[in-house]
Amino acid sequence: MKITLLNTSVLTAFGIFEFRKISLFEARELVKTAETVSAIGHAATAEILSELLEIEIRPNRAEFVQAIDEIALIFKLKARITEGKVLNRAEIEEIGYEFGILRRLK
């Protein structure tokens, strides 16, 4: 199974989607059993995700268009940041975050 890592909950294609919150433990278990592809554009986000998920994640500003039945693991900040602001690790921890699974159904 392939999972794409995203740093926002955005719909990248038209369709019907399911989005549900998961725990850090569930996210770690998911990436252990899947091929992970990074679409994480910022180094600080890739760094914190590498530590949280216990796998190496490299920054990658790739475009992602979600196909039917494809899963994305979402790393979502708990607050909206100022436009153009690039956060460091401490700022990401201060804002807080959560994980979700986004699956395209149709």
C-alpha positions as a printed NumPy array, in Angstrom:
array([[  0.   ,   0.   ,   0.   ],
       [  1.217,   3.512,  -0.825],
       [  0.555,   6.493,   1.441],
       [  1.329,  10.095,   0.52 ],
       [  2.248,  12.471,   3.345],
       [  0.626,  15.906,   3.14 ],
       [  0.961,  18.894,   5.468],
       [ -2.589,  20.093,   4.951],
       [ -6.022,  18.624,   4.461],
       [ -6.64 ,  19.697,   0.887],
       [ -8.656,  17.97 ,  -1.808],
       [ -6.337,  17.593,  -4.786],
       [ -8.972,  16.215,  -7.169],
       [-12.735,  16.236,  -7.578],
       [-14.492,  13.273,  -6.011],
       [-15.954,  11.877,  -2.842],
       [-13.6  ,  11.65 ,   0.138],
       [-13.509,  10.32 ,   3.671],
       [-11.402,  12.206,   6.22 ],
       [-10.967,  11.001,   9.773],
       [ -8.726,  11.899,  12.673],
       [ -6.172,   9.329,  13.872],
       [ -3.714,   9.21 ,  16.744],
       [  0.055,   9.514,  16.505],
       [  0.281,   5.81 ,  17.373],
       [ -2.047,   4.918,  14.469],
       [ -0.033,   7.136,  12.108],
       [  3.205,   5.398,  13.153],
       [  1.682,   1.959,  12.638],
       [  0.348,   2.969,   9.222],
       [  3.697,   4.157,   7.873],
       [  5.442,   1.003,   9.143],
       [  3.42 ,  -1.142,   6.75 ],
       [  3.221,   1.14 ,   3.721],
       [  5.365,   2.704,   1.052],
       [  5.437,   6.391,   2.014],
       [  5.788,   9.217,  -0.462],
       [  6.497,  12.713,   0.821],
       [  4.652,  15.746,  -0.496],
       [  5.885,  17.759,   2.521],
       [  7.285,  21.011,   1.183],
       [  9.07 ,  22.48 ,   4.208],
       [ 12.202,  21.163,   5.897],
       [ 11.015,  21.868,   9.473],
       [  7.787,  19.953,   8.86 ],
       [  9.702,  17.017,   7.334],
       [ 12.049,  17.059,  10.334],
       [  9.297,  16.947,  12.938],
       [  7.388,  14.284,  10.996],
       [ 10.534,  12.155,  10.764],
       [ 10.833,  12.247,  14.545],
       [  7.135,  11.735,  15.257],
       [  6.618,   8.906,  12.766],
       [ 10.041,   7.343,  13.365],
       [ 10.892,   7.154,   9.643],
       [ 12.99 ,   9.387,   7.412],
       [ 10.922,  11.977,   5.559],
       [ 12.559,  14.338,   3.115],
       [ 11.053,  17.642,   2.025],
       [  9.476,  17.351,  -1.414],
       [  7.462,  20.097,  -3.09 ],
       [  5.841,  17.631,  -5.49 ],
       [  2.307,  18.116,  -6.739],
       [ -0.069,  15.388,  -5.671],
       [ -3.365,  14.437,  -7.309],
       [ -5.156,  11.811,  -5.27 ],
       [ -6.469,   8.806,  -7.203],
       [ -9.505,   6.728,  -6.263],
       [ -8.759,   4.442,  -3.276],
       [ -5.493,   6.289,  -2.613],
       [ -4.693,   7.235,   0.979],
       [ -3.008,  10.387,   2.23 ],
       [ -1.686,  10.829,   5.758],
       [ -2.382,  14.406,   6.771],
       [ -0.261,  16.375,   9.245],
       [ -2.481,  19.301,  10.176],
       [ -1.516,  22.304,  12.277],
       [ -4.103,  23.312,  14.876],
       [ -3.952,  26.992,  13.877],
       [ -3.698,  28.95 ,  10.675],
       [ -0.367,  30.714,  10.204],
       [  0.414,  34.019,   8.545],
       [  0.799,  33.898,   4.775],
       [  4.384,  33.261,   3.702],
       [  5.547,  32.326,   7.208],
       [  7.924,  29.359,   7.364],
       [  7.79 ,  27.736,  10.784],
       [ 10.64 ,  26.151,  12.684],
       [ 10.335,  23.053,  14.848],
       [  9.667,  24.984,  18.084],
       [  6.901,  27.03 ,  16.466],
       [  5.232,  23.874,  15.078],
       [  5.293,  22.284,  18.544],
       [  3.865,  25.468,  20.102],
       [  0.952,  25.636,  17.635],
       [  0.17 ,  21.944,  17.967],
       [ -0.866,  19.419,  15.352],
       [ -3.014,  16.4  ,  14.641],
       [ -3.087,  13.573,  12.118],
       [ -5.784,  12.413,   9.737],
       [ -6.356,   9.888,   6.989],
       [ -7.818,  11.195,   3.735],
       [ -9.102,   8.552,   1.339],
       [-10.618,   9.277,  -2.067],
       [-13.664,   7.035,  -2.495],
       [-14.869,   8.098,  -5.956]])
